[in-house]
Amino acid sequence: MKKILPTLACLSSLAMLTACTTMQSNTIREVSDSNVKQCRPLGEVHGSDAVFVGLSASVGSRNAKARAMNDAVRLQATDVVWSQRGTSMTNEWVGKAYACK
């Protein structure tokens, strides 16, 4: 029994590390506010990943950004302006999606 618990904990950790969010194929540009002055706002996009912080922050940040970009795809956005980018502590991406011609 004593050997089973550490093994299960290790397997659970490995499973969490391999979990990731896939970014849908898109041609959405990441731009600044000055690039979307003539564009139609579509709404806010948001992605977060609370599982991967600290040592696995890069995985969590990628997952969070993928979730936000998938929101932009659903809104049929052409451009995204980020107001918050993921950090090693938050892994949260927030932005606004726009439709530009």
Disulfide bonds with the S-S distance in Angstrom:
Cys39-Cys100 1.90
